[in-house]
Amino acid sequence: MLALLAVRFGVDLADDAVQEALIEALDWTVVPDNPAAWLYTVARNRAIDRIRRRAAAQRRERSVAVDLAVTEPHAYELHDQEEVELIVDDDRVGDERLRLMLLCCHPALSTEAQVALTLRLVGGLTTAEIAAAFLLPEATLAQRIVRAKRKIRDAGIPLSLPSSLAERVDALRSILYLTFNEGYLARAGGNGARIDLMAEATRLTAMLLREHPRDPETEGLLALELFTQARNDARFASDEIVLMEDQDRTRWDLSLIEQGNRVLRAAASRNQPGPYQLQAAVAACHANAREFADTDWSMIVSLYRRLQSMTPSPVISVNLAVAIGMADGPQAGLVALDEIAALDGYHLYWSTRGELLLRAGRVDAAGDALGRARALAANPTEQRHLDRRIAHAAGRR
């Protein structure tokens, strides 16, 4: 509904009109036969009413003093006889929804604004929900959205498919990946994962793939999200983190794993490997191992090395060191970890070092590394987990 109305009235006015229609729907005593059509019609009429009131105000100003006339940056032609459009089997919905998604990722907007707009306008999350997800005051998040919509309006940014579609789709994938990871790691705080945020990012990724099909990197991202979500029920026990090797794999969602396998196979068949596909392939190695001992660590090392060559990153290097430690022994993993620079402030670097040191039997050094990780961790669940690992290291002395 918002996507269709935004094409005609602009994002800011369309968003306000949709909200007004939803508020009016709170007074329903009987649900209409076609609720979507009712909401769309009311929202469209609210937008038209606002434009007419604005035009009437301008006419009054001009009648008083021509010098005070205000010209709106965007004018919308109205007709007395409007065709009633229903949101039922409308072929335009897909195209317009993709345009709205890509508009939210316009390069003129900051990454923070892109995330907020995508979740608010496309994902349908409330301002309060988005603010809570990223531990921001609701007023701060609301201002961020208002400024972004104002920038779109004042700069006359069109709701159209960009000439370079790949760049905008890349940006949208990055935002969905960021959102999913925030849900998975819950770095902003809280206990455990933000399952709702993970689910919303996955839903939007699937939507993007429907509107922009046969894109191997979008398929890779969706597969990665599906494999990761499949482990949600086993990742925590009484708000405590359960390590991969200790997870009850009978609680993994096999239907999500199979969906991930299908999507990843489709991506691989296009012979255009990319970072999201490689990360999904790593996740597939974990998801398809029925026991921890069945994990193909040599394959994971190979995948991380390819990923590192594509997108060099210290964080990827940490993951590679873990895989090397599992494939070739903890000492080999520590050697790989020693080659990584500038991660002193990254708690997962220190927790990884601590676990490898524990496996190598260097208990005192492991306790020190885990202590540094504990000091850096922000998530209460991770803090409790590290407290247990520190106690475990102390008990082995």
C-alpha positions as CSV (number, residue, x, y, z in Angstrom):
1,M,0.0,0.0,0.0
2,L,2.7,2.4,1.0
3,A,4.8,1.5,-2.1
4,L,1.9,2.2,-4.5
5,L,0.9,5.5,-2.8
6,A,4.5,6.7,-2.6
7,V,4.8,6.6,-6.4
8,R,1.9,9.1,-6.6
9,F,2.3,11.2,-3.5
10,G,5.9,10.9,-2.4
11,V,7.1,8.9,0.6
12,D,6.5,11.4,3.4
13,L,2.9,12.2,2.5
14,A,2.1,8.6,1.7
15,D,3.5,7.4,5.0
16,D,1.4,9.9,6.9
17,A,-1.7,9.0,5.0
18,V,-1.3,5.3,5.6
19,Q,-0.8,5.9,9.3
20,E,-4.0,8.0,9.4
21,A,-5.9,5.2,7.6
22,L,-4.7,2.6,10.1
23,I,-5.7,4.8,13.0
24,E,-9.2,5.2,11.5
25,A,-9.4,1.5,11.1
26,L,-9.2,1.1,14.9
27,D,-12.8,2.3,15.0
28,W,-14.0,-0.6,12.8
29,T,-17.0,-2.4,14.4
30,V,-17.3,-4.7,11.3
31,V,-14.3,-5.6,9.2
32,P,-14.8,-4.7,5.6
33,D,-15.0,-7.4,2.9
34,N,-11.7,-6.2,1.5
35,P,-9.7,-4.5,4.3
36,A,-6.7,-3.8,2.2
37,A,-8.8,-2.0,-0.4
38,W,-10.6,0.0,2.3
39,L,-7.3,1.1,3.9
40,Y,-5.8,2.0,0.5
41,T,-8.8,4.1,-0.5
42,V,-8.9,5.9,2.8
43,A,-5.1,6.5,2.7
44,R,-5.3,7.8,-0.8
45,N,-8.2,10.2,0.1
46,R,-6.3,11.5,3.1
47,A,-3.3,12.3,0.9
48,I,-5.5,14.0,-1.6
49,D,-7.2,16.0,1.2
50,R,-3.8,17.2,2.5
51,I,-2.8,18.3,-1.0
52,R,-6.1,20.2,-1.6
53,R,-5.8,21.9,1.8
54,R,-2.2,22.9,0.9
55,A,-3.4,24.2,-2.5
56,A,-6.2,26.2,-0.8
57,A,-3.8,27.8,1.6
58,Q,-1.5,28.8,-1.2
59,R,-4.5,30.4,-3.1
60,R,-5.4,32.4,0.0
61,E,-1.8,33.6,0.3
62,R,-1.7,34.6,-3.3
63,S,-4.9,36.5,-2.9
64,V,-3.4,38.6,-0.1
65,A,0.0,39.2,-1.6
66,V,1.6,37.7,-4.7
67,D,5.0,38.0,-3.1
68,L,4.0,35.6,-0.4
69,A,3.1,32.8,-2.8
70,V,4.7,29.5,-2.0
71,T,5.5,27.0,-4.7
72,E,5.7,23.4,-3.6
73,P,8.7,21.5,-4.9
74,H,6.4,18.7,-6.0
75,A,2.9,19.1,-7.4
76,Y,0.4,16.3,-7.8
77,E,-2.4,16.5,-10.4
78,L,-5.7,15.7,-9.0
79,H,-9.0,14.8,-10.7
80,D,-12.5,15.0,-9.3
81,Q,-13.3,11.5,-10.6
82,E,-10.7,9.2,-9.2
83,E,-10.5,5.6,-10.3
84,V,-10.8,3.4,-7.2
85,E,-7.7,1.2,-7.1
86,L,-7.8,-2.0,-5.1
87,I,-4.7,-3.8,-3.7
88,V,-5.8,-7.1,-5.2
89,D,-3.7,-8.9,-7.8
90,D,-2.1,-5.6,-8.8
91,D,0.9,-6.3,-11.1
92,R,2.5,-3.0,-10.1
93,V,2.9,-3.9,-6.4
94,G,6.1,-5.9,-7.0
95,D,7.9,-3.2,-9.0
96,E,6.8,-0.4,-6.7
97,R,7.8,-2.3,-3.6
98,L,11.3,-2.9,-5.1
99,R,11.5,0.9,-5.9
100,L,10.6,1.7,-2.3
101,M,13.2,-0.7,-0.9
102,L,15.9,0.8,-3.2
103,L,14.8,4.4,-2.3
104,C,15.5,3.6,1.3
105,C,19.1,2.7,0.3
106,H,19.7,5.9,-1.7
107,P,23.4,6.8,-1.4
108,A,22.5,10.4,-0.3
109,L,21.3,8.9,3.0
110,S,23.6,7.8,5.8
111,T,23.8,4.1,6.6
112,E,21.9,4.7,9.9
113,A,19.1,6.4,8.0
114,Q,19.0,3.7,5.4
115,V,18.6,1.0,8.1
116,A,15.9,3.0,9.9
117,L,13.9,3.7,6.7
118,T,14.1,0.2,5.5
119,L,12.8,-1.3,8.7
120,R,10.2,1.4,9.1
121,L,8.8,1.8,5.6
122,V,9.4,-1.6,4.1
123,G,9.6,-3.8,7.1
124,G,6.7,-2.3,8.9
125,L,8.4,-2.1,12.3
126,T,7.3,0.7,14.5
127,T,9.6,3.5,15.5
128,A,9.6,2.2,19.1
129,E,10.6,-1.3,17.9
130,I,13.5,-0.1,15.8
131,A,14.7,2.1,18.6
132,A,14.6,-0.8,21.0
133,A,16.5,-3.0,18.6
134,F,19.4,-0.6,18.5
135,L,19.2,0.7,22.0
136,L,18.3,4.3,20.9
137,P,15.9,6.7,22.5
138,E,12.6,6.6,20.5
139,A,12.8,10.3,20.0
140,T,16.3,10.0,18.5
141,L,15.2,7.3,16.1
142,A,12.0,9.2,15.1
143,Q,14.1,12.3,14.3
144,R,16.4,10.2,12.2
145,I,13.5,8.9,10.1
146,V,11.9,12.4,9.8
147,R,15.2,13.9,8.6
148,A,15.7,11.1,6.1
149,K,12.2,11.5,4.6
150,R,12.7,15.3,4.5
151,K,15.9,14.8,2.7
152,I,14.2,12.6,0.1
153,R,11.4,15.2,-0.3
154,D,13.5,18.3,-0.4
155,A,16.2,16.9,-2.7
156,G,13.5,15.6,-5.0
157,I,14.9,12.0,-4.9
158,P,12.7,10.1,-7.3
159,L,11.0,6.8,-6.5
160,S,12.4,5.1,-9.5
161,L,14.7,2.2,-10.4
162,P,18.3,3.6,-10.5
163,S,20.3,3.2,-13.6
164,S,22.9,1.2,-11.7
165,L,20.6,-1.3,-9.9
166,A,23.4,-3.5,-8.7
167,E,24.9,-0.7,-6.5
168,R,21.6,-0.1,-4.7
169,V,20.8,-3.8,-4.3
170,D,24.3,-4.2,-2.8
171,A,23.5,-1.5,-0.3
172,L,20.2,-3.1,0.6
173,R,21.8,-6.5,1.1
174,S,24.4,-4.9,3.4
175,I,21.6,-3.3,5.5
176,L,19.7,-6.6,5.7
177,Y,22.9,-8.4,6.7
178,L,23.6,-5.7,9.3
179,T,20.1,-6.0,10.7
180,F,20.2,-9.8,10.8
181,N,23.6,-9.8,12.6
182,E,22.3,-7.3,15.2
183,G,19.5,-9.7,15.9
184,Y,21.9,-12.7,16.0
185,L,24.5,-11.1,18.2
186,A,22.3,-8.6,20.1
187,R,25.3,-6.3,20.4
188,A,23.1,-3.4,21.5
189,G,22.4,-5.3,24.7
190,G,19.6,-7.4,26.1
191,N,19.6,-11.1,26.7
192,G,20.3,-13.6,24.0
193,A,19.3,-13.0,20.4
194,R,16.7,-10.7,18.9
195,I,14.8,-13.4,17.1
196,D,12.2,-10.9,15.8
197,L,14.9,-8.8,14.2
198,M,16.5,-11.9,12.6
199,A,13.1,-13.0,11.2
200,E,12.3,-9.5,9.8
201,A,15.7,-9.3,8.0
202,T,15.1,-12.8,6.6
203,R,11.5,-11.8,5.4
204,L,12.8,-8.7,3.7
205,T,15.7,-10.7,2.0
206,A,13.1,-13.1,0.7
207,M,11.0,-10.2,-0.5
208,L,14.1,-8.7,-2.3
209,L,14.7,-12.0,-4.0
210,R,11.1,-12.2,-5.2
211,E,11.3,-8.7,-6.6
212,H,14.9,-9.1,-8.0
213,P,15.1,-12.8,-8.7
214,R,18.0,-15.1,-9.7
215,D,20.5,-12.8,-7.9
216,P,23.1,-15.2,-6.5
217,E,24.3,-13.0,-3.8
218,T,20.8,-12.3,-2.5
219,E,20.2,-16.0,-2.6
220,G,23.5,-16.5,-0.7
221,L,22.3,-14.0,2.0
222,L,18.9,-15.7,2.3
223,A,20.6,-19.1,2.6
224,L,22.9,-17.8,5.3
225,E,20.0,-16.4,7.3
226,L,18.0,-19.6,7.0
227,F,20.9,-21.8,8.1
228,T,21.6,-19.5,11.1
229,Q,18.0,-19.3,12.2
230,A,17.7,-23.1,12.0
231,R,19.9,-23.2,15.2
232,N,18.0,-20.6,17.2
233,D,16.2,-23.1,19.5
234,A,19.5,-24.7,20.5
235,R,21.7,-21.6,20.9
236,F,20.4,-20.7,24.4
237,A,19.4,-22.7,27.5
238,S,17.9,-20.6,30.3
239,D,19.3,-17.4,28.8
240,E,22.8,-19.0,28.6
241,I,24.8,-19.4,25.4
242,V,25.3,-23.0,24.3
243,L,28.4,-23.5,22.2
244,M,28.1,-25.1,18.8
245,E,29.7,-28.3,19.9
246,D,27.3,-28.6,22.8
247,Q,24.1,-27.8,21.0
248,D,21.3,-30.4,20.8
249,R,21.1,-30.8,17.1
250,T,17.8,-32.6,17.3
251,R,16.4,-29.1,18.1
252,W,17.7,-27.6,14.9
253,D,15.0,-26.8,12.4
254,L,15.5,-29.3,9.5
255,S,13.0,-27.6,7.3
256,L,14.9,-24.3,7.4
257,I,18.1,-26.2,6.7
258,E,16.6,-27.8,3.7
259,Q,15.3,-24.5,2.5
260,G,18.8,-23.0,2.9
261,N,20.2,-26.0,0.9
262,R,17.8,-25.4,-2.0
263,V,18.5,-21.6,-2.1
264,L,22.3,-22.1,-1.9
265,R,22.2,-24.7,-4.7
266,A,20.4,-22.3,-6.9
267,A,23.0,-19.6,-6.1
268,A,25.9,-22.0,-6.8
269,S,24.3,-23.0,-10.2
270,R,24.8,-19.4,-11.5
271,N,28.6,-19.7,-11.2
272,Q,29.0,-16.2,-9.8
273,P,30.6,-16.8,-6.3
274,G,30.5,-13.9,-3.8
275,P,31.0,-13.2,-0.1
276,Y,27.4,-14.0,1.0
277,Q,27.5,-17.3,-0.9
278,L,30.8,-18.2,0.8
279,Q,29.4,-17.4,4.2
280,A,26.3,-19.4,3.5
281,A,28.5,-22.3,2.4
282,V,30.3,-22.2,5.8
283,A,27.0,-22.1,7.5
284,A,25.9,-25.1,5.4
285,C,28.9,-27.1,6.6
286,H,27.7,-26.6,10.2
287,A,24.0,-27.0,9.5
288,N,24.4,-30.3,7.6
289,A,26.7,-32.0,10.1
290,R,24.5,-34.3,12.2
291,E,27.2,-34.4,14.9
292,F,29.9,-31.9,15.8
293,A,32.5,-34.4,14.9
294,D,31.1,-34.6,11.4
295,T,31.9,-31.0,10.7
296,D,34.2,-30.6,7.6
297,W,36.7,-28.2,9.1
298,S,39.1,-28.5,6.1
299,M,36.3,-27.3,3.8
300,I,35.5,-24.4,6.2
301,V,39.2,-23.4,6.2
302,S,39.1,-23.4,2.4
303,L,35.9,-21.3,2.3
304,Y,37.2,-18.8,4.7
305,R,40.4,-18.4,2.8
306,R,38.5,-17.7,-0.4
307,L,36.3,-15.2,1.5
308,Q,39.4,-13.5,2.9
309,S,40.8,-13.1,-0.6
310,M,37.5,-11.5,-1.7
311,T,36.8,-9.2,1.2
312,P,39.9,-9.0,3.6
313,S,38.8,-8.4,7.1
314,P,40.2,-9.0,10.6
315,V,36.9,-10.5,11.7
316,I,37.1,-13.0,8.9
317,S,40.7,-13.7,9.9
318,V,39.5,-14.6,13.4
319,N,36.9,-17.0,12.0
320,L,39.6,-18.5,9.8
321,A,41.9,-19.0,12.8
322,V,39.1,-20.8,14.6
323,A,38.6,-23.1,11.6
324,I,42.4,-23.8,11.4
325,G,42.5,-24.5,15.1
326,M,39.7,-27.1,14.6
327,A,41.2,-28.6,11.5
328,D,44.9,-28.6,12.4
329,G,45.0,-28.3,16.2
330,P,44.8,-25.4,18.6
331,Q,48.5,-24.4,18.2
332,A,48.0,-23.8,14.5
333,G,44.9,-21.7,15.3
334,L,46.9,-19.6,17.7
335,V,49.6,-19.0,15.1
336,A,47.0,-17.8,12.7
337,L,45.4,-15.6,15.4
338,D,48.8,-14.0,16.2
339,E,49.0,-12.7,12.6
340,I,45.9,-10.6,13.1
341,A,46.5,-7.0,14.1
342,A,44.3,-4.2,15.5
343,L,41.7,-6.3,17.3
344,D,42.6,-5.5,20.9
345,G,39.1,-4.0,21.4
346,Y,37.2,-6.9,19.9
347,H,35.8,-9.2,22.6
348,L,35.4,-12.2,20.2
349,Y,39.1,-12.0,19.4
350,W,40.0,-12.5,23.0
351,S,37.3,-15.2,23.6
352,T,38.6,-17.1,20.6
353,R,42.1,-16.8,21.9
354,G,41.0,-18.0,25.3
355,E,39.2,-21.1,23.9
356,L,42.2,-22.0,21.7
357,L,44.5,-21.6,24.7
358,L,42.3,-23.9,26.8
359,R,42.3,-26.5,24.0
360,A,46.1,-26.2,24.0
361,G,46.3,-26.7,27.8
362,R,47.6,-23.3,28.5
363,V,45.2,-22.6,31.3
364,D,46.6,-19.5,32.9
365,A,46.9,-17.6,29.6
366,A,43.4,-18.8,28.7
367,G,42.0,-17.3,31.8
368,D,43.7,-14.0,31.1
369,A,42.4,-13.9,27.5
370,L,38.8,-14.8,28.6
371,G,39.0,-12.1,31.3
372,R,39.9,-9.5,28.6
373,A,36.9,-10.7,26.6
374,R,34.6,-10.4,29.6
375,A,35.7,-6.8,30.1
376,L,34.9,-5.9,26.5
377,A,31.6,-7.8,26.1
378,A,28.4,-5.7,26.3
379,N,25.7,-8.4,26.0
380,P,24.7,-9.8,29.4
381,T,24.2,-13.3,28.0
382,E,27.8,-13.3,26.6
383,Q,29.1,-11.9,29.9
384,R,27.5,-14.8,31.8
385,H,28.9,-17.2,29.3
386,L,32.4,-15.8,29.7
387,D,32.1,-15.9,33.5
388,R,31.4,-19.6,33.3
389,R,34.4,-20.1,30.9
390,I,36.7,-18.2,33.2
391,A,35.5,-20.3,36.1
392,H,36.1,-23.4,34.0
393,A,39.7,-22.3,33.2
394,A,40.3,-21.6,36.9
395,G,39.1,-25.0,37.8
396,R,41.6,-26.6,35.5
397,R,44.6,-24.9,37.1
